[in-house]
Amino acid sequence: MLRRLCLTIAVGAVQAVPTSAQAPAAPSPTAAQLATRAAADSAVVHRNWKELVRIYTPVTRDEPQNGLAWFRLGAGLAELGQLDAATNAFEQAIRLSFQTGQAEWRLARVLTRRKMLDSVPAHLERATAAGLPVELITNERDLAPVRSDPRYVSLVSRLEATRYPCRSMPEARQFDFWVGDWDVTAWTGATVTLGNHGLNRIAAELEHCVIRERWTSATGSKGESMNFWDPNRRAWRQIWMDEGGWSLDYEGEYKDGAMRFHGWSRGPNGEHRLEKLTFFNISRDTVRQTFEQSADSGKTWRTTFDGRYVRIKSP
């Protein structure tokens, strides 16, 4: 928290101006201004808020168009609990378009502490419109009193839908039936023998944008795959690699109650083999996985893996 606060206040003193509307170059700071800035930087690092307020109070009086001074003054006043004065300082920083996102966010926090809850969502809207990350809103304890406000709920919902699209994207959730820890044995009646039980741990990662597989066979060999909906190809992908260097890169779709991948690999003599990998969504606690190969361009297929997944339930 301290590092984030210091970076917010101490860094980013000047916002970039688009080239097409470049303002005249500001005059070089005087020795006195450089000394003031150095003293203020030290006050921020050492959390000496009284000193920060002492430094910037006369600066805002003598340089009322100094957005950095108003912003830092507001930060120091807020930390000291001087909320009315902090409100005015942040409003001045916003008027001067200085770090608008951060200034609006900090003003929203100050207004929440002042119990002026009705005005807070509007400032959060403006903060996010200026580029404030949604995480700064959802993780901020000062904003706890407004979390039940329908406007806050709607704002966060919209921001998270944009920031984390896989959470709610229907295609990205089609393989959810495979997520969990599974005991893997041969499917009843299968002609392929798996030996003893294998273990497969499947987890949704990266805000549900990746389904990660971590497989351990009965003999202890390991492999992993990354599965994801590819919005560029409008298809599912699986990329597999095991400790023996065997890699697979498949494309597929969820159709007729199963995730169906297809691709190819090279055999031991370099021959081209077509392959199909299918996960059947049997029930909540049961999945069937088959792996098939064809050495004759798809005329005939041979099943090389036929497994029953049974969900391992928590004790």
N, C-alpha and C positions, 0 to 999 in steps of 0.2 A: 504493500500500500504506500509506504514512504517513497519507494523508488518511483512509482507511478506519479505520485503527487509532485515530486521534485522535477521529474521530466516534463510534466505538464506546465509547471510554472516557470521553470528555469530555461527551457529550451523552446525554440520556435518563436523568437521575439518578433519576427517579421513574416507576414504571409506573402506568398508569391503573387505578383500581378501579371495577368496575361500579357504576352509580348505585344499584342495589337493595341493594348491600352497602357503601355508602359509609362509609369509616372516619372517625373524628373528625379534624378539621383539625389538622395538625401545627403546633406552635408556631413562630412566626417565628424564623429563625436569628439567633443572636447575632452581634455584630460580629466576635468571634473566629472563629466558624464560617465567616462569609463570607470572612474573610481567609484561612483555611485552604483553603477551596474555590478562591479566586482563585489562591493559590500552587500548588495541585495542578493547576489548569487550565493554568497556565504551564508546569509541569513536563511535562505531557503534550505540549503543543504543541512544546516544545523537546527532547523525547525524553530528558529528564533523569530516568532511571528510578531512580537512587539517591535523588534528591530526593523522587520520588513515594513510594518505600518509606519514607523518613525521615518524611514527613508523615503517612502513613496507619498506620504501625505503632502509634503511641500512640493513634490514633483508634479502631482496632479493639479495643484493650485497654480503653479507657474507654467505648466505645459498641459493645458486642458485637452489637447488633441493627442496626447500620448496614450495610445491604447494599451501598451504593455504596462505602463504605470497603473492605470485603472484596474487592469486585470490582476496584477500582483497585489495591489492594495486590497481588492476584494477578497483574494485568497487569504491574506493575513487576517483581515477583519473577521472572516468566517471562522477561521481557526480559533480566534479569541472570543467568539460568541457575540460579537458586535454585529448582529444580523441586519439591523436597519441600514447601517452604514455600508455593510457588505452588499446589500441589495442595490443601493445607489451606485456603488463602484462597478458592479457587474453590468448594470444597465448602461453605464457610460461606455464600458468596453464594447458592449453589443452595438451601441449607437455608432461607434467608431469602426465597426466591422472587424474587431480584433479577435481572432480565434473564436469565431461565433459559436461553433459547436460546443467547445469547452466552456465558454462563458454562459451560454444558455443552460447547459447541464449543471454548472455550479450554481447558477441563479435558481434553478428548479430545486436543488438541494436546500439552499438557504430558505426559500419560500416554504418548503415542507417543514423545516425546523420552526418556522414562524407560524405554522398551522394554517397557512394560506393555501390549502390543498386544492381549491377549485382552479387556481391558475397554473398549477404545476404541469398538467398534461400538455398544455399549449406550448410551454417552454421546451418540454421534451420533444415534441413534434418538430420544433424549429431546430433543436440540437441535432436530431437525426437527419433532418433535411440538409444540414451543413456537414454531414459526414460522420457524426459521432457513432462509434460501434455500439451495437445493441447490448454487448456484454457489459459495458460501463453502466448501462441502465439497470439491467437485471441483477447485477452483482452489487449494486450500491445499497448499503444498509440504510442510509439516510432516506431513501425513497420507499421504505417499507410501508409507511402509512397510506400511500396512494396505490398500492398494488391491486387493491380490489376495485378501484375506479374503472368503470367500463371503458373509458377512453384510454387508460393505461393498458388494459388488457388487449384492446383492439390494436393499439400501437405496437406492442411487443409481438403480438401474433403476426401482424403484417411484416414487421422487421425480420422475425425469425423465419417466416416462410421464404423471404428473399435471401436471407443469410444462409439458411440451412434447407435448401429445396428438397433434399432427399428424404427428410423427415415425413413429408406429406405427399411426395410424388408417387402416384399409384404404381408406375412401372418399377420404381426403386424398391417397392415393398413386396414384389411378387415372389421373392425367394425367402421371405421371412420364415416360411414353414421349416426351413433347414436350420435355423438358428437354434443353438442349444448344445448340450453335451450328449454324445451318443455312444452307445455300445453297439458295435458292428459285428455281425456274424453272417454266415451264408443264408441266403433266402431259402426258405423251406422248399426242398425239392430241386434246388439249383444244381446244375451240373458242375459248377465251379466251386472248388473247395477253398475257403479262406483260412483254414487252420483254426487257431484259437481266436478269441475276441480281439478286435481292433478297437481303438478309441479315436473318436473324431470330435474335436471341439470347434464349434462354429460360432462366431461372434460378429455382431454388427458393429462397425467401427466408422470413424470419421463422419459422425452425425448421420449414420445409416447410409452413407454413400458407398461403403464397401462391406461385403460379407467375407470375412476372413476365415479360412479353413486351416486347422492345424491337426494333421493326421499322424497317428502312431500305429503302426501295424502290430500284429501279434508277435513278430520277431524283434520289434523295437525300432525298425526303420521309420524315418520321418519324412514328411512332405507338407508343403503348404500351398494354398491357392488363394488368389484374390479374385473375387467375383463382384461385378458391378454392372449397373445399367449404363451403357455408353450413349449419351444424348447425341453424339455426333453420328454414330452409326444407326441409332435408333434400334439397338439390339443389346442383349446381355453378352457379357464377356466373362470367360474364366481363363486366368493365367496361372499355370501350375509349375512348381519346381520342387524336386525332391533332392535328398542328399546324394543320390547317385547321379545327379546331373541330367535327369530326364525332365524335359520341359514340354508343356503343352500350351497352346494359345487357341482357345475356342470362341465361337460366336454362337448365340442361340436365342431362344424365346421361350416364354411360358405359354404353353398351349395344351388344352385338353387335360388339365390337372397335373401337368408335369413340366419341369424345367428341362428343355431339350437343347443340348449343346452339340455342335458338330465341328469337325476340323480334320486335321491330318498330321501325321508324323512320319518319320523315316524309320524303317526296320533296321535290323542289325547289318543288313547288306546294302543299305542305302535305298531300299525300295520305298515307294510312296504308298502309304496306307491311309485309307479313309477311316475316320473314327466317329463314333456317336457316344455321348455321355448323357444319361437321362436320370433325373431325380423325380420319382413319382410321389406325389403328396397323398399318401395313403390315409393318414389320420393325423391328429395332433401329435401323437407320440410314436408314429411309425412312418418311416420313409424307405422307399426301395431305390437303390442306385444300381444301374447297369452300365457296363462299358462294353462297346462292341467295336470290332475291327473288320475291315474289308480290304483284301489284297487284290481284288479284281474290279476296281472302280465301282463298287457298290452293287455288283450282281449278287453276291452272297455275303452274309455277315456271320461273324463268329463272336459269341459272348465270352469275354475274358474276365469279367467281374460281375457278380450278381449278389449284392449285399442287402441285408436287412438292418436298418437303423432302428434301435429302440431307445427312446429318450431316457437319459439318466436323471431321475428325479431327486431333488434335494431331500436329505433326511428329515 
